[in-house]
């Protein structure tokens, strides 16, 4: 999993900037493209179209816009399964308590009043992206961390719970893959792949493996099991493959984890 972290450090996150003011749009996009892959839109409807066609990791949006304002765009993002994981920063000249409440109700992750400093905006962007990355890495590298730890909305939490429960219900299918999983989830393969990748930075194959391995870790914590038994319970064809995958994700062998779990109980 170290390679995932390294890849993310070197890849420029996709940022969507939404504002109907050309000067602000040009100013922000020109400055932010030094650190991010920047996309722009002049209203909420165009922004929503961009979100459906590009890999966006964060949205910075003005509130007062024609056709679909920032509050409406934010709410639409948070209620759309494929997009609900994307953090949204709202920029507004409204500094009233009511405006802040409206932003929170829409699901905004941060709310910045105009005029604002670029340093403040960058700090918010970097904080939101960094916190999400830490949670994703913790989930991928820790045997007992639940997948819901990477959910930031109720929509995401419901999707992830359904995803894991579906995999657990089919652990005996040793050849379970993204094609089969997409059928079980009643989603197209591209949609399922993109949603999982966007939330976790992992592939469906990784999520299937991690669900199997975390099931084994849970069994280890709940009682005495041999490695061969754990491999079978987790849906692996061979104990060797189980050992290799366990080490690949958690950087320890199942036997080492069993010893640690045993030591914690005494």
C-alpha positions in Angstrom: 0.0 0.0 0.0 3.0 2.3 0.3 3.0 2.7 -3.5 -0.5 4.2 -3.3 0.6 6.8 -0.9 3.6 7.7 -3.1 1.5 7.9 -6.2 -0.9 10.3 -4.5 1.9 12.5 -3.3 3.1 13.1 -6.8 -0.2 13.3 -8.6 -1.9 16.7 -8.9 -5.3 16.6 -7.3 -8.2 17.7 -9.6 -9.8 20.9 -8.3 -12.9 22.5 -9.8 -13.3 26.2 -9.4 -16.8 27.6 -9.9 -17.5 31.4 -10.2 -19.5 33.6 -12.6 -16.9 36.4 -12.2 -14.3 36.0 -15.0 -11.7 38.0 -13.0 -12.0 35.8 -9.9 -12.1 32.6 -12.0 -9.0 33.6 -13.9 -7.2 34.7 -10.8 -7.8 31.6 -8.8 -7.3 29.1 -11.7 -4.0 30.8 -12.7 -2.6 30.6 -9.2 -3.9 27.2 -8.2 -2.7 25.5 -11.3 0.8 25.6 -9.9 -0.3 22.9 -7.4 -3.4 21.4 -8.8 -5.0 20.2 -12.0 -7.6 22.9 -12.3 -11.0 22.8 -14.0 -13.4 25.8 -14.2 -17.1 26.5 -14.6 -19.1 29.7 -14.6 -22.3 28.3 -13.0 -23.5 25.3 -11.0 -25.0 23.5 -13.9 -21.8 23.6 -15.9 -19.9 22.6 -12.8 -22.1 19.5 -12.3 -21.4 18.5 -15.9 -17.7 18.8 -15.3 -18.0 16.7 -12.2 -19.7 13.9 -14.1 -16.9 13.8 -16.8 -13.7 14.5 -14.9 -11.9 13.1 -11.9 -12.4 15.9 -9.4 -11.2 15.7 -5.8 -12.4 19.0 -4.4 -14.7 21.9 -5.4 -14.2 25.6 -4.7 -17.5 27.4 -5.5 -18.9 30.9 -5.2 -22.4 31.0 -3.7 -24.1 33.7 -5.8 -24.4 32.3 -9.4 -27.1 32.1 -12.0 -29.0 28.9 -12.9 -27.7 26.8 -10.0 -26.1 28.7 -7.1 -23.4 27.4 -4.8 -25.7 26.1 -2.1 -27.8 24.2 -4.6 -24.6 22.8 -6.3 -23.2 21.7 -3.0 -26.4 20.0 -2.0 -26.7 18.3 -5.4 -23.1 17.0 -5.1 -23.7 15.6 -1.6 -26.9 13.8 -2.7 -25.4 12.2 -5.8 -24.0 8.8 -5.1 -21.1 9.1 -7.6 -20.1 12.5 -6.3 -21.0 12.7 -2.6 -17.5 12.0 -1.4 -16.1 15.2 -3.0 -15.4 18.0 -0.4 -16.9 21.4 -1.2 -15.5 24.8 -0.1 -18.1 27.7 -0.5 -16.9 31.3 -1.1 -19.4 34.0 -0.3 -19.7 37.7 0.4 -22.6 36.8 2.7 -21.3 36.9 6.3 -24.6 36.4 8.1 -25.3 33.5 10.5 -28.2 32.4 8.2 -25.8 32.1 5.2 -23.5 29.9 7.3 -26.4 27.7 8.4 -27.6 27.4 4.8 -24.0 26.3 3.8 -23.9 23.7 6.6 -27.3 22.3 5.6 -26.1 22.0 2.0 -23.2 19.9 3.2 -20.4 22.3 2.7 -17.0 21.1 4.2 -15.7 24.7 4.6 -17.1 28.2 4.3 -14.9 31.1 3.5 -16.1 34.7 3.5 -15.0 37.2 0.8 -12.7 39.0 0.6 -10.3 36.1 1.5 -6.6 35.5 1.3 -5.1 32.8 -1.0 -3.2 31.5 2.0 -6.5 30.9 3.8 -8.0 29.1 0.8 -4.9 27.0 0.3 -4.8 26.0 3.9 -8.5 24.8 3.7 -7.9 22.9 0.5 -4.7 21.2 1.7 -6.3 20.4 5.1 -9.3 18.7 3.5 -7.2 16.7 1.0 -4.6 15.7 3.6 -7.2 14.5 6.2 -9.0 12.4 3.6 -5.7 10.9 2.4 -4.7 10.0 6.0 -8.0 8.3 6.6 -7.7 6.3 3.3 -4.2 5.1 4.1 -5.2 4.2 7.7 -8.1 2.1 6.3 -5.9 0.4 3.7 -3.1 -0.4 6.1 -4.8 -1.2 9.4 -6.5 -4.7 9.9 -9.3 -3.5 12.2 -10.2 -0.1 10.8 -13.7 -0.2 9.4 -14.4 1.1 5.9 -16.9 3.6 7.2 -13.9 5.6 8.5 -13.4 7.0 5.0 -17.1 8.0 4.6 -17.8 11.8 4.9 -21.5 11.8 4.1 -24.5 9.6 4.9 -24.7 8.7 1.2 -21.1 7.4 1.2 -21.6 5.6 4.5 -24.7 3.8 3.1 -22.9 2.9 -0.1 -19.8 1.6 1.7 -21.9 -0.5 4.2 -23.8 -2.0 1.3 -20.6 -2.7 -0.6 -18.9 -4.5 2.3 -22.0 -6.4 3.2 -22.4 -7.6 -0.4 -18.8 -8.8 -0.4 -19.1 -10.5 3.0 -22.3 -12.3 1.8 -20.3 -13.7 -1.1 -17.0 -14.6 0.6 -17.3 -18.2 -0.6 -17.0 -17.0 -4.2 -13.2 -17.2 -4.5 -13.3 -15.6 -8.0 -15.4 -12.6 -6.9 -14.3 -9.7 -9.1 -15.5 -6.3 -10.2 -17.8 -7.7 -12.9 -19.6 -9.9 -10.5 -19.6 -7.2 -7.8 -21.1 -4.7 -10.2 -24.0 -7.1 -10.9 -24.5 -7.7 -7.2 -24.5 -4.0 -6.5 -26.8 -3.3 -9.5 -24.3 -0.7 -10.9 -22.4 -0.5 -14.1 -18.8 -1.6 -13.9 -17.4 1.9 -14.8 -19.7 3.6 -12.2 -18.8 1.1 -9.5 -15.1 1.4 -10.3 -15.1 5.2 -10.3 -17.1 5.5 -7.0 -14.8 3.1 -5.2 -11.7 4.7 -6.6 -12.9 8.2 -5.7 -13.8 7.4 -2.1 -10.8 5.1 -1.3 -8.1 5.6 -3.9 -8.3 1.8 -4.2 -9.6 -0.5 -6.9 -12.6 -2.8 -6.5 -10.1 -5.7 -6.4 -8.3 -4.0 -3.5 -11.6 -3.5 -1.6 -12.6 -7.1 -2.1 -9.2 -8.3 -0.8 -9.3 -5.9 2.1 -12.8 -7.0 3.1 -11.6 -10.6 3.1 -8.5 -9.8 5.1 -10.3 -7.6 7.6 -12.8 -10.5 8.1 -9.8 -12.7 8.9 -8.4 -10.1 11.3 -11.8 -9.9 13.0 -11.8 -13.7 13.4 -8.3 -13.6 14.9 -9.4 -11.1 17.4 -12.4 -13.1 18.4 -10.7 -16.5 19.0 -8.1 -19.1 18.1 -7.8 -19.9 14.5 -5.2 -21.5 12.4 -3.9 -19.8 9.2 -5.5 -22.4 7.0 -8.8 -22.0 8.7 -8.6 -18.2 8.3 -7.8 -18.5 4.6 -10.8 -20.7 4.0 -13.2 -18.5 6.1 -12.0 -15.4 4.2 -12.6 -17.0 0.8 -9.1 -17.7 -0.4 -8.2 -20.8 -2.5 -4.9 -21.2 -0.7 -3.3 -20.3 2.6 -0.2 -19.2 0.6 -2.2 -16.5 -1.3 -3.9 -15.5 2.0 -0.5 -15.0 3.6 0.9 -13.0 0.7 -2.1 -10.7 0.6 -2.1 -10.2 4.3 1.5 -9.1 4.2 1.0 -7.0 1.1 -1.6 -4.8 2.8 -0.8 -4.9 6.5 3.0 -5.4 6.4 2.9 -8.4 8.7 2.2 -12.1 8.3 -1.0 -13.6 9.7 1.1 -15.5 12.2 2.6 -12.2 13.5 -0.8 -10.7 13.8 -2.1 -13.7 15.7 0.8 -13.3 18.1 0.1 -9.6 18.6 -3.6 -10.3 19.1 -2.8 -13.1 21.6 -0.4 -10.8 23.5 -3.0 -8.1 23.8 -5.3 -10.5 25.6 -2.7 -11.3 28.3 
